[in-house]
Amino acid sequence: MEQPVRPYAEGGEPKVPSIGPDGLPAAVRGVAGRSRPVDVAAPGKPHIVDFASTGKSRPVDLAKTGKSRPVDLAKAGMPPADLAKAGKSRPADVATAGKPHLIDLATLTRGTGAAAPEAGPAADGGVPTSGGAPDPVAPEAPPAPPKSHPASWEKRYQATVVGSDLATSGVVIGISAFVIDRVAPQDMHAVGTALAVICALAVCRAWSGRMLGEGPEEYRTLGRGLIVAAVLVALGGLLFGALEVQPWVFIVVPVLALVLFPQRYLLRRMLHRRRRRGDCLLPVLAAGSNATLSDLITCTRRESHVGWRVEAVCTPDGHGPDGERDEVDGVPVVGTLEELSRHARRGGYRVVAITADQYWNPRRLQQLAWDLEGTSAEMVVAPMLMEVAGPRLNVSGVLGMPLLRVTAPAFTGGRRLVKEVVDRLGAALLLLLFSPLLLMIAIAVKLGDGGPVLYRQCRVGKDGASFTMLKFRTMVPNAHLIRKTMDGDNEGAGPLFKMKRDPRVTRVGGLLRRYSLDELPQLANVVSGRMSLVGPRPPLPEETARYAPHVRRRLLVKPGLTGLWQVSGRSDLTWAESVRLDLRYVEDWSLALDVAILWKTVRAVLAGQGAY
């Protein structure tokens, strides 16, 4: 008959197994060959493996055996111990404190280095039979996801960006030195400017790996660094009495900016192209409710340029939304929210994304941040304000508590005045620049069917005021009469009528619509102040009559010639998606966002996608 398990070795004092910095115990006391209970004491106390049949405890190094199983003591107040160092490993859960659990050591050696025979059906997940007495085996934990360690592409891309910036800066400064100073040996203007640029970009974190490849922050840090470099050059000229540095401050540094920004954009486009092929993506472990996880997975797949790939998720109950399949939108569920820290440390993830769930509270988020210290994982928490971002969100500390401040959207003030001036001057300049093209389009439309060149339509502008919007005519003259007989052919959702192959569109009109050339006359509406270069899509009166109260917020700003809807799919968007994008623009408007949209509009128009 087996003797009862003793939690401590003979002598009365516990001997705590040594835990190394990597979380692996150096030795566990006991002898191999039989499965025996592991007595797990109260949290924070020693956890001893004792094999009573020998009369005393003897350390066994599991790293030198043929087979072993990982032990997780994280829930018992101890760090996780992974004993899977040799051969094969199967997880055994020793997580619940205060209750005895088992470690099956039937496959370990007896000191000779030869593997002992398997004990009963334990290898198949059954109950081991050692000495005729079956010992219970702890249930197996879910298998860990495939480890995805930080890829070398991150360092290569960062080195490429740094090298290209330095090479371009050297070329521009070298040419400037030859043109301005004729490379005078005694002149240190070029050397001083080069040092100022290098130091400024480094201090402003323009080469930080976390800033590269996505978002406007990369361009902000680059612009900030170049401004600091110009200031350093000016201060250096005053300090050393070199007052002839004006060309370097007002010509060389701006020219350098004109070269570096497009260069960064081209490098980013190359990175995004690889990400669309499934390369250069950061492995993500996400945790939250099934619904929010599904939204995150859908967004990361649709917006591949962000560079995230959700490889595993943790849910409140450790199961998928239907409770049967352990996956969420094809991504495996590897555990519960309580097990997130363990999986994050073992999986080699680069991002741990936290989505909304009632499980999360400040204490648990703080503990998770502590658990991720020393790993390559970056913790990202969704603020549950999905349509508020950018300059309206600020984190500040009040009374020792981090608070997320959401400022009101800016519909007036200095920035709006700047937007108004830029809109009108920019539209006037574009009208002058495109005047030859406008004349050729007008002739083509007139020669096509002899009808009018312009199409005038009533639209609703800021604060619900109506105005007449101008466009080049792309349909037959009696298109509005034919429209009344085509209600059954509508392919769009919501109040807008859409058809990919609308029979009312003329041959010239189809070409104009593909590249949005029919909208160029709207520049006159921008000059008159009824529209803006960037803004929500100008709605029809019958469309606004069906607006829900929250959708009417689109009318708080002027409609735009282009906008987020133009660069995010154009006519391919559903009604709900176009409304969401317009509201997002209203809530998060900024001058930087306008510049980004104008830049992307050129690419969207040249590609001709989503226009019909």
C-alpha positions as CSV (number, residue, x, y, z in Angstrom):
1,M,0.0,0.0,0.0
2,E,1.3,3.4,-0.9
3,Q,2.2,5.7,1.9
4,P,0.7,9.2,2.1
5,V,2.5,12.1,0.4
6,R,4.6,14.3,2.6
7,P,4.8,17.9,1.5
8,Y,8.3,18.3,3.0
9,A,11.4,16.1,3.0
10,E,12.5,14.4,6.2
11,G,14.1,16.9,8.5
12,G,11.1,19.2,8.9
13,E,12.3,22.1,6.8
14,P,11.2,22.6,3.2
15,K,13.8,22.8,0.5
16,V,12.8,25.2,-2.2
17,P,13.7,24.3,-5.8
18,S,16.0,26.9,-7.3
19,I,14.2,29.0,-10.0
20,G,16.6,30.5,-12.5
21,P,16.1,33.8,-14.4
22,D,14.5,31.9,-17.3
23,G,11.8,30.5,-15.1
24,L,13.1,26.9,-15.2
25,P,13.7,25.0,-11.9
26,A,17.1,23.5,-11.7
27,A,15.9,20.4,-9.9
28,V,12.8,18.8,-8.5
29,R,13.1,16.4,-5.6
30,G,12.0,12.8,-6.1
31,V,12.8,9.7,-8.0
32,A,11.7,8.7,-11.5
33,G,9.7,5.8,-12.6
34,R,6.4,6.4,-10.8
35,S,3.7,9.0,-10.9
36,R,3.2,10.7,-7.5
37,P,1.1,13.6,-6.3
38,V,2.6,17.0,-6.1
39,D,1.5,18.9,-3.0
40,V,0.9,22.5,-3.9
41,A,1.0,24.6,-0.8
42,A,-0.6,28.0,-0.3
43,P,0.4,30.7,-2.8
44,G,3.8,32.0,-2.2
45,K,5.1,28.9,-0.3
46,P,7.5,26.2,-1.6
47,H,6.1,23.6,-4.0
48,I,7.8,20.3,-3.3
49,V,7.7,17.0,-5.2
50,D,8.0,14.1,-2.7
51,F,8.1,10.4,-3.5
52,A,7.3,8.6,-0.3
53,S,8.3,5.2,-1.5
54,T,12.0,5.9,-1.1
55,G,11.8,7.2,2.4
56,K,13.4,10.5,1.5
57,S,13.4,13.0,-1.3
58,R,16.1,13.1,-3.9
59,P,16.6,15.8,-6.6
60,V,15.9,14.8,-10.1
61,D,17.1,17.0,-13.0
62,L,14.3,16.8,-15.5
63,A,16.4,18.6,-18.2
64,K,18.6,15.5,-18.6
65,T,15.8,13.0,-19.0
66,G,14.3,11.6,-22.1
67,K,10.9,13.1,-21.8
68,S,9.3,15.7,-19.5
69,R,6.1,17.8,-19.2
70,P,5.8,21.5,-18.5
71,V,4.5,22.6,-15.2
72,D,2.7,25.9,-14.8
73,L,2.8,27.3,-11.3
74,A,1.8,30.9,-12.2
75,K,-1.6,30.7,-10.6
76,A,-0.1,29.4,-7.3
77,G,2.0,32.4,-6.7
78,M,5.1,31.0,-8.3
79,P,6.7,31.8,-11.6
80,P,5.9,29.5,-14.5
81,A,8.2,26.5,-14.8
82,D,8.7,25.0,-18.2
83,L,10.3,21.6,-17.9
84,A,10.0,20.8,-21.6
85,K,13.7,20.7,-22.3
86,A,14.1,17.3,-23.9
87,G,12.4,14.9,-26.2
88,K,8.7,15.4,-26.0
89,S,6.7,17.5,-23.6
90,R,3.0,17.6,-22.6
91,P,1.6,20.3,-20.4
92,A,0.4,19.5,-16.9
93,D,-1.6,22.1,-15.0
94,V,-0.6,22.7,-11.4
95,A,-2.3,26.0,-11.3
96,T,-4.8,25.8,-8.5
97,A,-3.3,26.6,-5.2
98,G,-4.0,24.5,-2.1
99,K,-4.8,21.3,-3.9
100,P,-2.5,18.4,-4.8
101,H,-1.9,17.8,-8.5
102,L,0.2,15.3,-10.3
103,I,3.2,15.4,-12.5
104,D,3.7,12.2,-14.5
105,L,7.3,11.2,-14.4
106,A,6.8,7.7,-15.6
107,T,9.0,8.2,-18.7
108,L,12.0,9.6,-16.7
109,T,15.2,7.6,-16.3
110,R,16.4,6.0,-13.1
111,G,19.8,7.6,-13.2
112,T,21.3,5.5,-16.0
113,G,20.2,7.8,-18.8
114,A,17.9,5.2,-20.4
115,A,14.3,6.0,-20.7
116,A,12.0,4.1,-18.4
117,P,9.0,2.2,-20.0
118,E,5.8,4.1,-20.4
119,A,3.5,3.6,-17.4
120,G,0.2,2.3,-18.6
121,P,-1.9,4.4,-21.0
122,A,-0.5,7.7,-19.7
123,A,1.2,8.4,-23.0
124,D,-2.1,8.4,-24.7
125,G,-3.7,10.8,-22.3
126,G,-5.2,8.1,-20.1
127,V,-4.5,7.2,-16.4
128,P,-1.0,5.9,-15.7
129,T,-0.9,2.5,-14.0
130,S,2.2,2.3,-11.8
131,G,2.3,-0.6,-9.4
132,G,-1.3,-1.5,-10.3
133,A,-2.7,1.7,-8.7
134,P,-3.9,4.3,-11.1
135,D,-2.9,7.9,-10.3
136,P,-5.0,10.8,-11.7
137,V,-3.4,12.9,-14.3
138,A,-4.0,16.7,-14.6
139,P,-5.9,17.7,-17.7
140,E,-3.8,18.9,-20.5
141,A,-3.6,22.7,-21.2
142,P,-4.3,24.0,-24.7
143,P,-1.2,23.7,-26.9
144,A,0.9,26.8,-27.1
145,P,0.8,28.7,-30.4
146,P,3.7,28.5,-32.8
147,K,6.5,30.7,-31.5
148,S,7.0,33.7,-33.7
149,H,10.1,35.5,-32.5
150,P,10.9,39.1,-33.6
151,A,11.9,38.8,-37.2
152,S,15.1,40.2,-38.6
153,W,13.1,42.3,-41.1
154,E,12.5,44.9,-38.5
155,K,16.2,45.6,-38.0
156,R,16.8,45.4,-41.8
157,Y,14.0,47.9,-42.5
158,Q,15.3,50.3,-39.7
159,A,18.8,50.0,-41.1
160,T,17.5,50.8,-44.6
161,V,15.7,53.9,-43.4
162,V,18.7,55.2,-41.4
163,G,21.1,54.4,-44.2
164,S,19.0,56.1,-46.9
165,D,18.5,59.2,-44.7
166,L,22.2,59.5,-44.1
167,A,23.1,58.9,-47.7
168,T,20.5,61.4,-49.0
169,S,21.6,64.0,-46.5
170,G,25.2,63.5,-47.4
171,V,24.4,64.0,-51.1
172,V,22.2,67.1,-50.6
173,I,24.7,68.7,-48.2
174,G,27.6,67.8,-50.4
175,I,26.0,69.4,-53.5
176,S,25.0,72.4,-51.4
177,A,28.6,72.9,-50.2
178,F,29.8,72.9,-53.8
179,V,27.2,75.3,-55.0
180,I,27.2,77.7,-52.0
181,D,30.7,77.6,-50.5
182,R,32.7,75.9,-53.4
183,V,33.9,73.4,-50.8
184,A,36.2,75.9,-49.1
185,P,38.5,73.9,-46.7
186,Q,38.2,76.5,-44.0
187,D,34.4,76.5,-44.2
188,M,32.7,74.2,-41.7
189,H,29.1,75.0,-42.8
190,A,28.6,71.6,-44.5
191,V,30.1,69.7,-41.6
192,G,28.1,71.6,-39.0
193,T,24.8,71.1,-41.0
194,A,25.5,67.4,-41.3
195,L,26.1,67.0,-37.6
196,A,23.0,69.0,-36.8
197,V,20.8,66.9,-39.0
198,I,22.2,63.6,-37.6
199,C,21.9,64.7,-34.0
200,A,18.4,66.2,-34.4
201,L,17.0,63.2,-36.2
202,A,18.4,60.9,-33.5
203,V,17.2,62.9,-30.6
204,C,13.7,63.4,-32.1
205,R,13.4,59.6,-32.5
206,A,13.0,59.9,-36.3
207,W,14.8,56.5,-36.5
208,S,12.9,54.7,-33.8
209,G,11.7,51.3,-34.9
210,R,8.3,51.8,-33.3
211,M,7.7,54.9,-35.5
212,L,8.6,53.4,-38.8
213,G,6.3,52.0,-41.4
214,E,2.9,53.1,-40.2
215,G,0.9,56.2,-39.1
216,P,1.6,59.9,-39.3
217,E,4.0,59.9,-36.3
218,E,6.9,58.8,-38.5
219,Y,6.5,62.0,-40.6
220,R,5.9,64.2,-37.6
221,T,9.2,63.0,-36.0
222,L,11.0,63.5,-39.3
223,G,9.6,67.0,-39.7
224,R,10.3,67.8,-36.0
225,G,13.9,66.6,-36.4
226,L,14.5,68.8,-39.5
227,I,13.1,71.8,-37.8
228,V,15.4,71.2,-34.8
229,A,18.3,70.8,-37.2
230,A,17.6,74.2,-38.8
231,V,17.5,75.8,-35.4
232,L,20.8,74.2,-34.4
233,V,22.4,75.4,-37.6
234,A,21.2,79.0,-36.9
235,L,22.3,78.9,-33.3
236,G,25.7,77.5,-34.3
237,G,26.1,80.3,-36.8
238,L,25.4,82.9,-34.1
239,L,27.6,81.1,-31.5
240,F,30.6,80.9,-33.8
241,G,30.1,84.2,-35.6
242,A,29.3,82.5,-38.9
243,L,26.4,84.8,-39.9
244,E,26.5,83.6,-43.5
245,V,24.5,80.4,-42.5
246,Q,21.2,81.8,-43.9
247,P,21.4,79.7,-47.1
248,W,21.9,76.6,-45.0
249,V,19.0,77.3,-42.8
250,F,16.4,78.5,-45.3
251,I,17.5,76.6,-48.4
252,V,19.5,73.5,-47.7
253,V,17.4,72.1,-44.8
254,P,14.1,72.7,-46.7
255,V,15.5,71.0,-49.8
256,L,16.6,68.1,-47.6
257,A,13.0,67.9,-46.3
258,L,11.6,67.8,-49.9
259,V,13.8,64.8,-50.6
260,L,13.5,62.9,-47.3
261,F,9.7,62.9,-47.1
262,P,9.1,61.3,-50.5
263,Q,12.0,58.9,-49.8
264,R,10.3,57.8,-46.6
265,Y,7.0,57.4,-48.4
266,L,8.5,55.2,-51.1
267,L,10.2,53.0,-48.5
268,R,6.9,52.7,-46.7
269,R,5.1,51.8,-49.9
270,M,7.6,49.0,-50.4
271,L,7.0,47.7,-46.9
272,H,3.2,47.9,-47.4
273,R,3.5,45.9,-50.6
274,R,5.3,43.1,-48.8
275,R,2.7,43.2,-46.0
276,R,-0.1,42.7,-48.5
277,R,1.7,39.5,-49.5
278,G,1.8,38.3,-45.9
279,D,5.4,39.3,-45.1
280,C,6.8,41.7,-42.5
281,L,3.9,41.4,-40.1
282,L,4.1,41.6,-36.3
283,P,2.6,38.6,-34.5
284,V,-0.2,39.7,-32.2
285,L,-1.8,37.9,-29.2
286,A,-5.2,39.5,-28.5
287,A,-7.4,39.2,-25.5
288,G,-10.9,40.3,-24.8
289,S,-14.5,39.5,-25.6
290,N,-15.4,37.4,-28.6
291,A,-17.1,40.3,-30.4
292,T,-14.3,42.8,-29.9
293,L,-11.7,40.2,-30.9
294,S,-13.6,39.5,-34.1
295,D,-13.7,43.2,-34.9
296,L,-9.9,43.4,-34.4
297,I,-9.2,40.4,-36.5
298,T,-11.3,41.8,-39.3
299,C,-9.7,45.2,-39.2
300,T,-6.1,43.8,-39.2
301,R,-6.9,41.6,-42.2
302,R,-8.5,44.4,-44.1
303,E,-5.8,47.0,-43.2
304,S,-2.8,44.9,-43.8
305,H,-0.6,47.9,-44.1
306,V,-0.8,48.3,-40.3
307,G,1.5,45.3,-40.0
308,W,-0.5,43.3,-37.5
309,R,-1.3,39.6,-37.8
310,V,-3.4,38.1,-35.0
311,E,-2.0,34.7,-34.4
312,A,-3.8,33.7,-31.2
313,V,-6.5,35.0,-28.9
314,C,-7.5,34.6,-25.3
315,T,-11.2,34.8,-24.4
316,P,-13.1,35.0,-21.1
317,D,-14.0,31.2,-21.1
318,G,-11.2,29.9,-23.3
319,H,-13.6,29.0,-26.1
320,G,-14.9,30.6,-29.3
321,P,-18.2,32.5,-29.7
322,D,-20.2,29.3,-30.3
323,G,-18.6,27.4,-27.4
324,E,-17.7,24.5,-29.6
325,R,-14.9,25.5,-31.9
326,D,-11.9,26.9,-30.1
327,E,-11.3,29.7,-32.6
328,V,-12.4,33.2,-33.4
329,D,-12.7,34.0,-37.1
330,G,-10.2,31.3,-37.8
331,V,-7.7,32.4,-35.1
332,P,-7.1,29.7,-32.5
333,V,-8.1,30.3,-28.9
334,V,-5.1,29.4,-26.7
335,G,-6.5,30.1,-23.2
336,T,-8.6,32.3,-20.9
337,L,-7.9,35.9,-20.0
338,E,-6.3,34.7,-16.8
339,E,-3.7,32.8,-18.8
340,L,-2.8,35.7,-21.1
341,S,0.4,36.6,-19.3
342,R,1.8,33.0,-19.5
343,H,1.0,32.7,-23.2
344,A,2.4,36.1,-24.0
345,R,5.8,35.3,-22.4
346,R,6.0,31.9,-24.0
347,G,4.8,32.7,-27.5
348,G,7.3,35.3,-28.6
349,Y,4.6,37.8,-29.7
350,R,5.5,41.4,-30.6
351,V,2.1,42.9,-29.7
352,V,-0.3,42.0,-26.9
353,A,-3.6,43.7,-27.8
354,I,-6.2,44.2,-25.1
355,T,-9.8,44.7,-26.3
356,A,-12.9,45.5,-24.3
357,D,-14.2,43.0,-21.7
358,Q,-15.6,43.4,-18.2
359,Y,-12.7,41.2,-16.9
360,W,-10.2,44.0,-17.3
361,N,-9.7,46.5,-14.5
362,P,-6.7,48.8,-13.6
363,R,-5.1,46.2,-11.2
364,R,-5.2,43.4,-13.8
365,L,-3.9,45.7,-16.6
366,Q,-1.1,46.9,-14.3
367,Q,-0.1,43.3,-13.4
368,L,-0.1,42.3,-17.1
369,A,2.2,45.3,-17.9
370,W,4.6,44.1,-15.2
371,D,4.5,40.5,-16.5
372,L,5.4,41.7,-20.0
373,E,8.5,43.6,-18.8
374,G,11.7,42.1,-20.2
375,T,9.9,40.6,-23.2
376,S,9.7,41.8,-26.8
377,A,5.9,42.3,-26.6
378,E,4.3,45.7,-26.6
379,M,1.1,46.0,-24.7
380,V,-1.7,47.9,-26.6
381,V,-5.0,48.7,-25.0
382,A,-8.1,49.7,-27.0
383,P,-9.7,52.7,-25.3
384,M,-13.2,51.6,-26.5
385,L,-13.6,55.0,-28.3
386,M,-13.5,53.5,-31.7
387,E,-14.3,56.6,-33.8
388,V,-12.2,59.1,-31.7
389,A,-8.5,59.2,-32.4
390,G,-5.6,61.5,-33.3
391,P,-5.2,64.9,-31.7
392,R,-8.5,64.6,-29.6
393,L,-7.0,61.9,-27.4
394,N,-4.5,62.8,-24.7
395,V,-3.3,60.9,-21.7
396,S,-2.6,62.8,-18.5
397,G,-2.1,62.0,-14.9
398,V,-4.4,63.4,-12.2
399,L,-4.0,62.4,-8.5
400,G,-1.8,59.6,-9.6
401,M,-4.4,58.2,-12.0
402,P,-3.8,58.0,-15.8
403,L,-6.8,59.7,-17.5
404,L,-7.7,59.6,-21.2
405,R,-8.9,63.1,-22.1
406,V,-11.2,63.5,-25.1
407,T,-11.3,67.1,-26.3
408,A,-14.2,68.5,-28.3
409,P,-13.8,68.6,-32.1
410,A,-12.6,71.9,-33.4
411,F,-15.2,73.5,-35.7
412,T,-13.9,77.1,-35.3
413,G,-10.7,78.9,-34.3
414,G,-7.3,79.5,-35.8
415,R,-6.9,76.1,-37.5
416,R,-10.3,76.5,-39.2
417,L,-9.2,79.9,-40.5
418,V,-6.0,78.4,-41.9
419,K,-8.1,75.6,-43.6
420,E,-10.4,78.3,-45.1
421,V,-7.4,80.3,-46.5
422,V,-5.7,77.2,-47.8
423,D,-8.9,75.9,-49.4
424,R,-9.6,79.0,-51.4
425,L,-6.1,79.8,-52.5
426,G,-5.4,76.1,-53.3
427,A,-8.6,75.8,-55.4
428,A,-7.8,79.0,-57.3
429,L,-4.3,77.8,-58.0
430,L,-5.6,74.4,-59.2
431,L,-8.2,76.0,-61.4
432,L,-5.5,78.0,-63.1
433,L,-3.2,75.0,-63.4
434,F,-5.9,72.7,-64.8
435,S,-7.5,75.3,-67.1
436,P,-6.2,73.6,-70.3
437,L,-7.5,70.2,-69.1
438,L,-10.8,71.7,-68.2
439,L,-11.1,73.2,-71.7
440,M,-10.4,69.9,-73.4
441,I,-12.9,68.0,-71.2
442,A,-15.6,70.6,-72.0
443,I,-15.0,70.2,-75.7
444,A,-15.1,66.4,-75.4
445,V,-18.4,66.4,-73.5
446,K,-20.0,68.9,-76.0
447,L,-18.9,66.9,-79.0
448,G,-20.0,63.6,-77.5
449,D,-23.8,64.2,-77.8
450,G,-24.2,68.0,-78.2
451,G,-25.7,68.3,-74.7
452,P,-24.8,70.8,-72.0
453,V,-21.2,70.6,-70.7
454,L,-21.9,71.2,-66.9
455,Y,-24.4,69.4,-64.7
456,R,-25.9,71.4,-61.9
457,Q,-27.3,69.7,-58.9
458,C,-28.7,70.9,-55.5
459,R,-26.6,69.6,-52.6
460,V,-26.7,70.3,-48.8
461,G,-23.7,72.1,-47.3
462,K,-22.6,73.2,-43.8
463,D,-25.4,73.7,-41.3
464,G,-27.9,72.4,-43.8
465,A,-27.6,75.2,-46.2
466,S,-28.3,74.3,-49.9
467,F,-26.0,75.2,-52.8
468,T,-25.6,74.3,-56.4
469,M,-22.8,71.9,-57.1
470,L,-21.1,71.9,-60.5
471,K,-19.8,68.8,-62.3
472,F,-19.0,67.8,-65.9
473,R,-22.0,66.0,-67.4
474,T,-21.4,62.3,-67.6
475,M,-24.9,61.0,-68.4
476,V,-27.4,61.5,-71.1
477,P,-29.4,64.8,-70.9
478,N,-32.6,63.1,-69.7
479,A,-31.0,60.9,-67.1
480,H,-33.3,62.1,-64.3
481,L,-36.3,60.9,-66.2
482,I,-34.9,57.5,-66.9
483,R,-33.9,57.1,-63.2
484,K,-37.6,56.9,-62.2
485,T,-37.9,53.6,-64.1
486,M,-34.7,52.0,-62.7
487,D,-35.6,51.6,-59.0
488,G,-35.3,47.8,-59.3
489,D,-31.7,48.1,-60.7
490,N,-30.3,49.8,-57.6
491,E,-27.1,48.0,-56.4
492,G,-26.4,50.4,-53.6
493,A,-27.5,50.4,-49.9
494,G,-29.1,53.4,-48.3
495,P,-30.6,56.4,-50.0
496,L,-28.0,56.5,-52.8
497,F,-28.6,55.0,-56.3
498,K,-25.7,53.0,-57.6
499,M,-25.1,50.9,-60.6
500,K,-21.7,49.6,-61.8
501,R,-22.9,49.6,-65.4
502,D,-25.4,52.4,-65.5
503,P,-26.8,52.7,-69.1
504,R,-27.3,56.4,-68.7
505,V,-23.5,57.1,-68.5
506,T,-22.0,58.3,-71.8
507,R,-18.8,57.0,-73.3
508,V,-16.9,60.2,-72.4
509,G,-18.6,60.2,-69.0
510,G,-17.4,56.7,-68.2
511,L,-13.8,57.8,-68.7
512,L,-14.3,61.0,-66.7
513,R,-15.9,59.1,-63.8
514,R,-13.1,56.5,-63.7
515,Y,-10.5,59.2,-62.9
516,S,-12.9,61.6,-61.1
517,L,-12.3,64.3,-63.7
518,D,-16.0,65.1,-63.7
519,E,-15.6,66.6,-60.3
520,L,-13.0,69.2,-61.3
521,P,-15.6,72.0,-61.7
522,Q,-16.3,71.7,-58.0
523,L,-13.1,73.7,-57.5
524,A,-15.3,76.7,-58.3
525,N,-17.5,75.7,-55.4
526,V,-14.4,75.7,-53.2
527,V,-13.3,79.1,-54.3
528,S,-16.8,80.5,-53.6
529,G,-16.6,79.1,-50.0
530,R,-19.5,76.6,-50.3
531,M,-17.2,73.5,-50.3
532,S,-13.8,72.6,-49.0
533,L,-10.9,70.7,-50.6
534,V,-11.3,67.9,-48.0
535,G,-14.5,67.1,-46.2
536,P,-17.5,64.8,-46.0
537,R,-19.3,63.8,-49.3
538,P,-21.8,66.5,-50.3
539,P,-25.3,64.9,-49.7
540,L,-28.5,65.3,-51.6
541,P,-31.5,67.0,-49.9
542,E,-33.6,63.8,-50.0
543,E,-30.7,62.0,-48.4
544,T,-30.4,64.4,-45.5
545,A,-34.1,64.1,-44.9
546,R,-33.6,60.5,-43.9
547,Y,-30.6,61.2,-41.6
548,A,-30.6,59.9,-38.1
549,P,-29.7,62.5,-35.4
550,H,-26.1,61.3,-35.1
551,V,-25.6,61.3,-38.9
552,R,-26.5,64.9,-39.1
553,R,-23.1,65.7,-37.5
554,R,-21.8,65.4,-41.1
555,L,-23.3,68.9,-41.7
556,L,-21.2,70.5,-39.0
557,V,-18.4,71.1,-41.6
558,K,-18.3,72.0,-45.3
559,P,-18.6,69.1,-47.7
560,G,-15.4,68.3,-49.6
561,L,-14.1,67.7,-53.1
562,T,-12.4,64.6,-51.6
563,G,-12.3,62.9,-48.2
564,L,-11.9,59.7,-46.4
565,W,-14.6,58.1,-48.5
566,Q,-12.6,59.0,-51.6
567,V,-9.4,57.3,-50.5
568,S,-11.1,54.3,-48.8
569,G,-13.1,52.7,-51.7
570,R,-15.2,55.4,-53.3
571,S,-18.3,53.9,-54.8
572,D,-17.4,50.4,-53.5
573,L,-18.3,51.5,-50.0
574,T,-21.6,50.7,-48.4
575,W,-23.8,53.4,-47.1
576,A,-22.9,52.6,-43.5
577,E,-19.2,52.6,-44.2
578,S,-19.4,56.0,-46.0
579,V,-21.3,57.5,-43.1
580,R,-18.8,56.1,-40.6
581,L,-15.9,57.6,-42.5
582,D,-17.6,61.0,-42.8
583,L,-18.3,61.1,-39.1
584,R,-14.8,60.0,-38.3
585,Y,-13.5,63.0,-40.4
586,V,-15.8,65.4,-38.6
587,E,-14.7,64.1,-35.1
588,D,-10.9,63.8,-35.8
589,W,-10.3,66.7,-38.3
590,S,-6.8,68.2,-38.4
591,L,-4.6,69.9,-40.9
592,A,-2.3,66.9,-40.9
593,L,-5.2,64.6,-41.8
594,D,-6.2,66.9,-44.7
595,V,-2.7,66.8,-46.1
596,A,-2.7,63.0,-45.8
597,I,-6.0,62.7,-47.6
598,L,-5.0,65.0,-50.4
599,W,-1.8,62.9,-50.9
600,K,-3.8,59.7,-51.0
601,T,-6.4,61.1,-53.3
602,V,-3.8,61.4,-56.1
603,R,-3.0,57.7,-55.8
604,A,-6.7,56.7,-55.6
605,V,-7.7,58.7,-58.6
606,L,-4.8,57.5,-60.7
607,A,-5.6,53.9,-59.8
608,G,-9.3,54.4,-60.9
609,Q,-10.6,51.9,-58.4
610,G,-14.1,52.1,-57.0
611,A,-15.3,54.8,-59.4
612,Y,-18.4,54.2,-61.4
